[in-house]
């Protein structure tokens, strides 16, 4: 996921106020911990998620809090480092939190699990899409509500099948994440029996993508899949596509759902289809957009929504538990079903059916299309 997203001054100020809350709240609060990355490699996406969580706590407290108490959000910065994340988790446990949210890199979140497994502290990541987060460690106290990477790819491939694309080009960059995403796309395309007629890499630091796009043009694919995650290199691909006069459809990965592309690739986005988990037409999402914008002056997007839903899912579990006892909260979270958040397509909901600890609806992803430089309407829902 791209690391260049922005965190507004107002949201940062709100976070500072929440961090200062212990002095004001005293002991009569329900404490929720959050481990985020403020200076490391996950900073770009962690901060918008954290801003959504901060807003959710503010909204909860304005409505009376939880179980008659105000909610106190304790925030720790792990810098994206696994050892620091474990230390942060230990600190939060010692502070008496009822729940921990991890908003950081996969390795850091995995290491924090070692603490929550030992201490039986309920723990969740509301945004991370790593497919192995709930399988590498058998931690019954840990859940994941971000859409799995495999679900994201399956949704885009479902859209491609519905469009009857038979042969495609695959473009990426040479970053570790870009290469990993490319392998996932390649495997899924081959499994779907969609031929890859051109596979190109635009290296980090390139000044043009013309050589790669000329090869794509020569291969004459039905569509072009963009698997890269580096924003500058993706902008180069889009620029070359326009300058060479190419007309085949462009299908972008989840990275293209971040609004930063509206400025760094201005004038180059129209018609690009991309996978997302945010549908502005969904009533709950529409209400969230309105309320968040009224509070902060900024229009929210998917990353803000993940943080908001994360806190609200925790609050829902605590309400149903009727207590902050860890085992009661754990059982309540695992029993979550049919919870409609601001993320996911219309008609989809969170839930941990059959003992699973991944809660995003497999049919909750959508495909949207850029209209000019703005993220536009939904044109496809789910993996069917």
Sine and cosine of phi, psi and omega as CSV:
sin_phi,cos_phi,sin_psi,cos_psi,sin_omega,cos_omega
0.00,0.00,0.63,-0.77,-0.07,-1.00
-0.90,0.44,0.54,-0.84,-0.12,-0.99
-0.95,-0.30,0.37,0.93,-0.15,-0.99
-0.93,-0.37,0.33,0.94,-0.06,-1.00
-0.97,0.25,0.33,-0.95,-0.09,-1.00
-0.96,-0.29,0.52,-0.85,0.03,-1.00
-0.87,-0.49,0.86,-0.51,-0.11,-0.99
-0.93,0.36,0.47,-0.88,0.02,-1.00
-0.87,0.48,-0.60,0.80,-0.03,-1.00
-0.92,0.39,-0.68,0.73,0.02,-1.00
-0.90,0.44,-0.63,0.78,0.03,-1.00
-0.90,0.45,-0.65,0.76,0.03,-1.00
-0.89,0.46,-0.63,0.78,0.04,-1.00
-0.89,0.45,-0.64,0.77,0.01,-1.00
-0.89,0.45,-0.65,0.76,0.02,-1.00
-0.89,0.46,-0.65,0.76,0.02,-1.00
-0.89,0.45,-0.64,0.77,0.01,-1.00
-0.92,0.40,-0.63,0.78,0.03,-1.00
-0.90,0.44,-0.52,0.85,0.00,-1.00
-0.99,0.15,-0.11,0.99,-0.11,-0.99
-0.85,0.53,-0.57,0.82,-0.03,-1.00
-0.79,0.61,-0.57,0.82,-0.02,-1.00
-0.92,0.39,-0.55,0.83,-0.05,-1.00
-1.00,0.06,-0.61,0.79,-0.11,-0.99
-0.98,0.19,-0.53,0.85,-0.10,-1.00
0.95,0.32,-0.61,-0.79,-0.08,-1.00
-0.99,-0.10,-0.20,0.98,-0.09,-1.00
-1.00,0.07,0.85,0.52,-0.03,-1.00
-0.66,-0.75,0.28,-0.96,0.21,-0.98
-0.97,-0.24,0.86,-0.51,-0.12,-0.99
-0.99,-0.11,0.77,-0.64,0.13,-0.99
-0.88,-0.48,0.76,-0.66,0.01,-1.00
-0.99,-0.12,0.50,-0.87,0.08,-1.00
-0.67,-0.74,0.81,-0.59,0.09,-1.00
-0.97,-0.23,0.88,-0.47,-0.03,-1.00
-0.78,-0.63,0.00,-1.00,0.00,-1.00
-0.83,-0.56,0.94,-0.34,-0.05,-1.00
-0.99,-0.16,-0.27,0.96,-0.08,-1.00
-0.72,-0.70,-0.18,0.98,-0.10,-0.99
-1.00,-0.09,-0.29,-0.96,-0.09,-1.00
-0.92,0.39,-0.35,0.94,0.00,-1.00
-1.00,-0.04,-0.02,1.00,-0.09,-1.00
-0.77,0.63,-0.69,0.73,-0.10,-0.99
-0.85,0.53,-0.65,0.76,0.01,-1.00
-0.99,-0.15,-0.39,0.92,-0.03,-1.00
-0.92,0.38,-0.63,0.78,-0.07,-1.00
-0.92,0.40,-0.68,0.73,0.08,-1.00
-0.90,0.43,-0.59,0.81,0.07,-1.00
-0.89,0.46,-0.71,0.71,0.02,-1.00
-0.87,0.48,-0.61,0.80,0.02,-1.00
-0.89,0.45,-0.61,0.79,0.06,-1.00
-0.91,0.41,-0.61,0.79,0.03,-1.00
-0.92,0.40,-0.68,0.74,0.03,-1.00
-0.87,0.50,-0.69,0.72,0.01,-1.00
-0.90,0.44,-0.64,0.77,0.00,-1.00
-0.87,0.49,-0.68,0.73,0.03,-1.00
-0.89,0.46,-0.66,0.75,0.03,-1.00
-0.87,0.49,-0.68,0.73,0.00,-1.00
-0.92,0.40,-0.68,0.73,0.03,-1.00
-0.85,0.52,-0.74,0.67,-0.04,-1.00
-0.91,0.41,-0.55,0.83,0.03,-1.00
-0.92,0.40,-0.40,0.92,-0.01,-1.00
-0.99,-0.17,0.22,0.98,0.07,-1.00
0.95,-0.30,-0.01,1.00,0.06,-1.00
0.98,0.20,-0.52,-0.85,-0.03,-1.00
-0.81,-0.58,0.73,-0.68,0.06,-1.00
0.77,0.64,0.59,0.81,0.03,-1.00
0.99,0.17,0.13,0.99,0.00,-1.00
-0.83,-0.55,0.43,-0.90,0.10,-0.99
-0.97,0.25,0.45,-0.89,0.01,-1.00
-0.99,-0.11,0.73,-0.68,-0.01,-1.00
-0.90,-0.43,0.87,-0.50,0.00,-1.00
-0.99,-0.13,0.91,-0.42,0.04,-1.00
-0.99,-0.16,0.85,-0.53,-0.13,-0.99
-0.91,-0.41,0.74,-0.67,0.07,-1.00
-0.84,-0.53,0.60,-0.80,0.02,-1.00
-0.98,-0.20,0.87,-0.49,0.01,-1.00
-0.99,-0.16,0.00,1.00,0.03,-1.00
0.85,0.53,0.29,0.96,-0.03,-1.00
0.97,0.24,0.20,0.98,-0.08,-1.00
-0.98,-0.22,0.79,-0.61,-0.04,-1.00
-0.84,0.55,-0.70,0.71,-0.04,-1.00
-0.91,0.41,-0.62,0.78,0.02,-1.00
-0.93,0.38,-0.59,0.81,0.00,-1.00
-0.90,0.44,-0.65,0.76,0.04,-1.00
-0.90,0.44,-0.66,0.75,0.04,-1.00
-0.90,0.44,-0.65,0.76,0.02,-1.00
-0.90,0.44,-0.66,0.75,0.02,-1.00
-0.89,0.47,-0.68,0.74,0.02,-1.00
-0.88,0.47,-0.66,0.75,0.00,-1.00
-0.89,0.45,-0.67,0.75,0.00,-1.00
-0.92,0.39,-0.65,0.76,0.05,-1.00
-0.87,0.49,-0.71,0.71,0.00,-1.00
-0.90,0.43,-0.39,0.92,0.01,-1.00
-0.99,0.12,-0.10,1.00,0.08,-1.00
1.00,0.03,0.46,0.89,0.00,-1.00
-0.94,0.34,0.53,-0.85,0.05,-1.00
-1.00,0.07,-0.31,0.95,-0.10,-0.99
-0.33,-0.95,0.48,-0.88,0.07,-1.00
-0.81,-0.58,0.73,-0.68,0.14,-0.99
-0.96,-0.28,0.74,-0.67,0.06,-1.00
-0.96,-0.28,0.84,-0.55,0.02,-1.00
-0.80,-0.59,0.97,0.25,-0.09,-1.00
-0.41,-0.91,-0.23,-0.97,0.00,-1.00
-0.94,0.34,0.38,-0.93,0.00,-1.00
-0.84,0.55,-0.76,0.65,0.00,-1.00
-0.87,0.50,-0.61,0.79,0.01,-1.00
-0.92,0.39,-0.68,0.73,0.02,-1.00
-0.90,0.43,-0.62,0.78,0.05,-1.00
-0.88,0.48,-0.68,0.74,-0.03,-1.00
-0.93,0.37,-0.60,0.80,0.05,-1.00
-0.89,0.46,-0.49,0.87,0.03,-1.00
-0.89,0.46,-0.49,0.87,0.01,-1.00
-0.87,0.50,-0.53,0.85,0.01,-1.00
-0.98,0.20,-0.69,0.72,-0.05,-1.00
-0.95,0.30,-0.44,0.90,0.10,-0.99
-0.93,0.38,-0.71,0.70,-0.01,-1.00
-0.91,0.41,-0.67,0.74,-0.10,-0.99
-1.00,-0.05,-0.03,1.00,-0.01,-1.00
0.84,0.54,0.63,0.78,0.01,-1.00
-1.00,-0.06,0.82,-0.57,0.05,-1.00
-0.83,0.56,0.68,-0.73,-0.21,-0.98
-0.49,-0.87,0.69,-0.73,-0.03,-1.00
-0.51,-0.86,0.51,-0.86,0.21,-0.98
-0.94,-0.35,0.85,-0.52,-0.07,-1.00
-1.00,0.05,-0.10,1.00,-0.14,-0.99
-0.70,-0.71,-0.39,0.92,-0.08,-1.00
-0.92,0.39,0.70,-0.72,-0.09,-1.00
-0.96,-0.29,0.14,0.99,-0.01,-1.00
-0.86,0.50,0.76,-0.65,-0.07,-1.00
-0.95,0.32,-0.26,0.96,-0.12,-0.99
-0.96,-0.27,0.07,1.00,-0.11,-0.99
-0.88,0.47,-0.53,0.85,-0.02,-1.00
-0.98,-0.22,0.06,1.00,-0.06,-1.00
-0.92,-0.38,-0.50,0.87,-0.03,-1.00
-0.95,0.32,-0.51,0.86,0.05,-1.00
-0.84,-0.55,0.80,-0.60,0.02,-1.00
-0.99,0.12,0.99,0.17,-0.08,-1.00
-0.92,-0.40,0.98,-0.19,-0.03,-1.00
-0.92,0.38,-0.11,0.99,0.00,-1.00
-0.99,-0.12,0.10,0.99,-0.11,-0.99
-0.85,-0.52,0.67,-0.74,0.02,-1.00
-0.71,-0.70,0.31,-0.95,-0.01,-1.00
-0.71,-0.70,0.80,-0.60,0.00,-1.00
-0.87,-0.49,0.02,1.00,0.16,-0.99
-0.97,0.25,0.51,-0.86,-0.01,-1.00
-0.92,0.38,0.74,-0.67,0.01,-1.00
-0.87,0.48,0.54,-0.84,0.04,-1.00
-0.84,0.54,-0.62,0.79,0.00,-1.00
-0.90,0.43,-0.56,0.83,0.03,-1.00
-0.93,0.36,-0.64,0.77,0.02,-1.00
-0.87,0.49,-0.73,0.68,-0.02,-1.00
-0.92,0.40,-0.66,0.75,0.00,-1.00
-0.88,0.48,-0.58,0.81,0.01,-1.00
-0.92,0.39,-0.70,0.72,0.00,-1.00
-0.92,0.39,-0.60,0.80,0.04,-1.00
-0.93,0.37,-0.57,0.82,0.07,-1.00
-0.88,0.48,-0.67,0.74,0.05,-1.00
-0.89,0.46,-0.68,0.74,0.00,-1.00
-0.89,0.45,-0.65,0.76,0.02,-1.00
-0.91,0.42,-0.64,0.77,0.02,-1.00
-0.90,0.43,-0.46,0.89,0.07,-1.00
-1.00,0.08,-0.07,1.00,0.03,-1.00
0.89,0.46,0.61,0.79,0.09,-1.00
-0.96,0.29,0.78,-0.63,-0.03,-1.00
-0.96,-0.27,-0.52,0.86,-0.02,-1.00
-0.67,-0.74,0.72,-0.70,-0.10,-0.99
-0.69,-0.73,0.32,-0.95,0.16,-0.99
-0.97,-0.22,0.49,-0.87,-0.03,-1.00
-0.79,-0.61,0.87,-0.50,-0.01,-1.00
-0.87,-0.50,0.62,-0.79,0.05,-1.00
-0.50,-0.87,-0.11,-0.99,0.10,-0.99
-0.90,-0.43,-0.04,-1.00,-0.05,-1.00
-0.98,-0.20,0.30,0.95,0.11,-0.99
-0.95,0.32,0.36,-0.93,0.01,-1.00
-0.86,0.51,-0.70,0.71,-0.02,-1.00
-0.93,0.36,-0.62,0.79,0.03,-1.00
-0.89,0.46,-0.67,0.75,0.02,-1.00
-0.92,0.39,-0.63,0.78,0.03,-1.00
-0.90,0.43,-0.72,0.70,0.03,-1.00
-0.88,0.48,-0.65,0.76,0.02,-1.00
-0.88,0.48,-0.67,0.75,0.01,-1.00
-0.90,0.43,-0.64,0.77,0.05,-1.00
-0.88,0.47,-0.71,0.70,0.01,-1.00
-0.88,0.47,-0.71,0.71,-0.05,-1.00
-0.88,0.48,-0.72,0.69,0.01,-1.00
-0.89,0.46,-0.67,0.75,-0.01,-1.00
-0.93,0.37,-0.63,0.78,0.03,-1.00
-0.90,0.43,-0.68,0.73,0.00,-1.00
-0.90,0.43,-0.64,0.77,0.02,-1.00
-0.90,0.43,-0.56,0.83,0.01,-1.00
-0.99,0.14,0.01,1.00,0.00,-1.00
0.86,0.50,0.61,0.79,0.14,-0.99
-0.98,-0.21,0.87,-0.49,-0.11,-0.99
-0.95,0.32,0.69,-0.73,0.10,-0.99
-0.99,-0.15,0.95,-0.30,-0.09,-1.00
-1.00,-0.07,-0.19,0.98,0.05,-1.00
-0.41,-0.91,0.77,-0.64,0.02,-1.00
-0.77,-0.63,0.92,-0.40,-0.14,-0.99
-0.80,-0.60,0.47,-0.88,0.03,-1.00
-0.84,-0.54,0.78,-0.62,0.12,-0.99
-0.97,-0.22,0.96,-0.28,-0.09,-1.00
-0.90,0.44,0.49,-0.87,0.09,-1.00
-0.83,0.56,0.71,-0.71,0.02,-1.00
1.00,0.02,0.03,1.00,0.02,-1.00
-0.89,0.45,0.42,-0.91,0.05,-1.00
-0.95,-0.31,-0.15,0.99,0.06,-1.00
-0.41,-0.91,0.45,-0.89,0.09,-1.00
-0.90,-0.43,0.26,0.97,-0.04,-1.00
-0.86,0.52,-0.71,0.70,-0.01,-1.00
-0.85,0.53,-0.68,0.73,-0.01,-1.00
-0.92,0.38,-0.66,0.75,-0.05,-1.00
-0.96,0.29,-0.46,0.89,0.09,-1.00
-0.92,0.40,-0.60,0.80,0.06,-1.00
-0.93,0.37,-0.60,0.80,0.06,-1.00
-0.89,0.46,-0.71,0.71,0.01,-1.00
-0.86,0.51,-0.66,0.75,0.00,-1.00
-0.91,0.42,-0.52,0.85,-0.02,-1.00
-0.97,0.22,-0.32,0.95,0.06,-1.00
0.79,0.62,0.86,0.51,0.00,-1.00
-0.97,0.24,0.29,-0.96,0.09,-1.00
-0.96,0.27,-0.46,0.89,-0.02,-1.00
-0.35,-0.94,0.27,-0.96,0.01,-1.00
-0.86,-0.51,0.84,-0.55,0.08,-1.00
-1.00,-0.07,0.78,-0.63,0.01,-1.00
-0.97,-0.26,0.96,-0.29,-0.08,-1.00
-0.98,-0.19,-0.09,1.00,-0.05,-1.00
-0.95,0.31,0.35,-0.94,-0.03,-1.00
-0.85,-0.52,-0.07,1.00,-0.02,-1.00
-1.00,0.03,0.87,-0.49,-0.10,-1.00
-0.86,0.51,-0.74,0.67,-0.01,-1.00
-0.86,0.50,-0.66,0.75,-0.02,-1.00
-0.94,0.33,-0.59,0.80,0.08,-1.00
-0.90,0.43,-0.61,0.79,0.04,-1.00
-0.90,0.43,-0.60,0.80,0.05,-1.00
-0.89,0.46,-0.67,0.75,0.02,-1.00
-0.88,0.47,-0.70,0.71,-0.01,-1.00
-0.90,0.43,-0.64,0.77,0.01,-1.00
-0.91,0.42,-0.70,0.71,0.00,-1.00
-0.90,0.43,-0.65,0.76,0.04,-1.00
-0.82,0.57,-0.71,0.71,0.00,-1.00
-0.94,0.34,-0.71,0.71,-0.07,-1.00
-0.92,0.40,-0.52,0.85,0.01,-1.00
-1.00,0.08,-0.04,1.00,0.06,-1.00
0.95,0.33,0.47,0.88,-0.02,-1.00
-0.95,0.30,0.52,-0.85,-0.09,-1.00
-0.84,-0.54,-0.22,0.98,-0.03,-1.00
-0.90,0.43,0.53,-0.85,-0.05,-1.00
-0.87,0.50,0.54,-0.84,0.08,-1.00
-0.95,-0.30,0.75,-0.66,0.03,-1.00
-0.86,-0.52,0.91,-0.42,-0.08,-1.00
-0.98,-0.19,0.52,-0.85,0.05,-1.00
-0.96,0.27,-0.09,-1.00,-0.10,-1.00
-0.88,0.48,-0.41,0.91,0.00,-1.00
-0.85,0.53,-0.51,0.86,-0.04,-1.00
-0.97,0.24,-0.05,1.00,0.05,-1.00
-0.99,0.15,-0.08,1.00,-0.03,-1.00
-1.00,0.07,0.79,-0.62,-0.11,-0.99
-0.87,0.50,-0.25,0.97,-0.02,-1.00
-0.84,0.54,-0.43,0.90,0.00,-1.00
-0.91,0.42,-0.42,0.91,0.03,-1.00
-0.89,0.45,-0.36,0.93,0.03,-1.00
-0.97,-0.26,-0.69,0.73,-0.07,-1.00
-0.97,0.23,-0.37,0.93,0.02,-1.00
-0.83,-0.56,0.59,0.81,-0.05,-1.00
-0.84,0.54,0.74,-0.68,0.01,-1.00
0.99,0.11,0.01,1.00,-0.09,-1.00
-0.88,-0.47,-0.01,1.00,-0.21,-0.98
-0.99,-0.16,-0.32,0.95,-0.15,-0.99
-0.79,0.61,0.80,-0.60,0.04,-1.00
1.00,-0.02,-0.21,0.98,0.01,-1.00
-0.92,0.38,0.83,-0.56,0.08,-1.00
-1.00,-0.01,0.65,-0.76,-0.03,-1.00
-0.57,-0.82,0.45,-0.89,-0.01,-1.00
-1.00,0.03,0.63,-0.78,-0.07,-1.00
-0.53,-0.85,0.18,-0.98,0.09,-1.00
-0.86,-0.51,0.27,0.96,-0.15,-0.99
-0.81,-0.58,0.89,-0.46,0.00,-1.00
-0.87,-0.49,0.98,-0.22,-0.04,-1.00
-0.86,0.50,-0.27,0.96,0.01,-1.00
-0.99,0.14,-0.24,0.97,0.02,-1.00
-0.94,0.34,0.76,-0.65,-0.07,-1.00
-0.81,0.59,-0.70,0.72,-0.01,-1.00
-0.91,0.42,-0.61,0.80,0.01,-1.00
-0.93,0.36,-0.68,0.74,0.00,-1.00
-0.88,0.48,-0.66,0.75,0.01,-1.00
-0.92,0.40,-0.65,0.76,0.04,-1.00
-0.88,0.48,-0.71,0.71,0.01,-1.00
-0.85,0.52,-0.71,0.70,-0.02,-1.00
-0.89,0.45,-0.73,0.68,-0.06,-1.00
-0.93,0.36,-0.69,0.73,-0.01,-1.00
-0.90,0.44,-0.68,0.73,-0.01,-1.00
-0.90,0.43,-0.64,0.77,0.03,-1.00
-0.90,0.43,-0.61,0.80,-0.04,-1.00
-0.97,0.24,-0.66,0.75,-0.15,-0.99
-0.95,-0.30,-0.33,0.94,-0.08,-1.00
1.00,0.10,0.00,1.00,-0.02,-1.00
-0.86,-0.51,0.63,-0.78,0.03,-1.00
-0.98,0.20,0.80,-0.60,-0.03,-1.00
-0.98,0.22,0.27,-0.96,0.09,-1.00
-0.66,-0.75,-0.18,-0.98,-0.20,-0.98
-0.83,0.56,-0.66,0.75,-0.05,-1.00
-0.89,0.45,-0.64,0.77,0.09,-1.00
-0.87,0.49,-0.63,0.78,-0.02,-1.00
-0.90,0.43,-0.58,0.81,0.02,-1.00
-0.88,0.47,-0.72,0.69,0.00,-1.00
-0.90,0.44,-0.65,0.76,0.03,-1.00
-0.88,0.48,-0.78,0.63,-0.02,-1.00
-0.89,0.46,-0.59,0.81,0.00,-1.00
-0.85,0.52,-0.75,0.66,0.01,-1.00
-0.91,0.42,-0.66,0.75,-0.04,-1.00
-0.93,0.37,-0.55,0.83,0.08,-1.00
-0.92,0.39,-0.65,0.76,0.05,-1.00
-0.89,0.46,-0.71,0.70,0.00,-1.00
-0.88,0.48,-0.65,0.76,0.01,-1.00
-0.89,0.46,-0.66,0.75,0.01,-1.00
-0.91,0.41,-0.67,0.74,0.00,-1.00
-0.90,0.43,-0.64,0.77,0.04,-1.00
-0.88,0.48,-0.71,0.70,-0.03,-1.00
-0.94,0.35,-0.51,0.86,0.06,-1.00
-0.94,0.33,-0.48,0.88,-0.02,-1.00
0.94,0.34,0.26,0.97,-0.11,-0.99
-0.21,-0.98,0.21,-0.98,0.11,-0.99
-0.97,-0.25,0.19,0.98,0.09,-1.00
-0.83,0.55,0.78,-0.62,-0.14,-0.99
-0.85,0.53,-0.69,0.72,-0.03,-1.00
-0.92,0.38,-0.63,0.78,0.03,-1.00
-0.91,0.42,-0.66,0.75,0.01,-1.00
-0.93,0.38,-0.65,0.76,0.03,-1.00
-0.86,0.51,-0.74,0.67,-0.02,-1.00
-0.90,0.44,-0.63,0.78,0.00,-1.00
-0.92,0.40,-0.67,0.74,0.02,-1.00
-0.90,0.44,-0.70,0.72,0.00,-1.00
-0.90,0.45,-0.46,0.89,0.00,-1.00
-1.00,0.09,0.00,1.00,-0.01,-1.00
-0.84,0.54,0.75,-0.66,0.07,-1.00
-0.48,-0.88,0.62,-0.78,0.09,-1.00
0.91,0.41,0.43,0.90,0.01,-1.00
-0.99,0.12,0.89,-0.45,-0.02,-1.00
-1.00,-0.03,0.91,-0.41,0.02,-1.00
-0.97,-0.25,-0.22,-0.98,0.03,-1.00
-1.00,0.08,-0.26,0.97,0.04,-1.00
-1.00,-0.09,0.43,-0.90,-0.01,-1.00
1.00,-0.09,0.46,-0.89,-0.02,-1.00
-0.93,0.38,0.18,-0.98,0.03,-1.00
-0.86,0.52,0.74,-0.67,0.05,-1.00
1.00,0.06,0.06,1.00,0.01,-1.00
-0.95,-0.32,0.33,-0.94,-0.08,-1.00
-0.48,-0.88,0.31,-0.95,0.09,-1.00
-0.99,0.14,0.47,-0.88,0.10,-1.00
0.00,-1.00,0.45,-0.90,-0.02,-1.00
-0.88,-0.47,0.90,0.43,-0.06,-1.00
-0.94,0.35,0.49,-0.87,0.10,-0.99
0.83,0.56,0.55,0.83,0.06,-1.00
0.97,0.22,0.07,1.00,0.01,-1.00
-0.95,0.32,0.42,-0.91,0.00,-1.00
-0.88,-0.47,0.19,0.98,0.18,-0.98
-0.97,-0.24,0.87,-0.50,-0.21,-0.98
-0.95,-0.31,-0.06,1.00,-0.02,-1.00
-0.98,0.21,0.72,-0.69,-0.01,-1.00
-0.87,0.49,0.82,-0.58,-0.01,-1.00
-0.85,0.53,-0.39,0.92,0.05,-1.00
-0.97,-0.23,0.35,0.94,-0.06,-1.00
-1.00,0.04,-0.23,0.97,0.02,-1.00
-0.97,0.24,0.46,-0.89,0.03,-1.00
-0.76,-0.65,0.30,-0.96,0.15,-0.99
-0.92,-0.39,0.80,-0.60,0.02,-1.00
-0.89,-0.46,0.25,-0.97,-0.02,-1.00
-0.80,-0.59,0.71,-0.70,0.08,-1.00
-0.93,0.36,0.72,-0.69,0.10,-0.99
-0.91,-0.42,0.98,-0.20,-0.20,-0.98
0.93,0.37,-0.79,-0.61,0.01,-1.00
-0.98,-0.21,0.18,0.98,-0.03,-1.00
-0.95,-0.32,0.59,-0.81,0.07,-1.00
-0.94,0.34,0.85,-0.53,-0.14,-0.99
-0.97,-0.24,-0.52,-0.85,-0.18,-0.98
-0.95,0.33,0.31,-0.95,0.10,-0.99
-0.99,0.14,0.75,-0.66,0.00,-1.00
-0.90,-0.44,-0.11,0.99,0.00,-1.00
-0.34,-0.94,0.59,-0.81,0.01,-1.00
-0.76,-0.66,0.75,-0.66,0.16,-0.99
0.98,0.17,-0.13,-0.99,-0.11,-0.99
-0.96,-0.29,0.14,0.99,-0.03,-1.00
-1.00,0.07,0.00,0.00,0.00,0.00
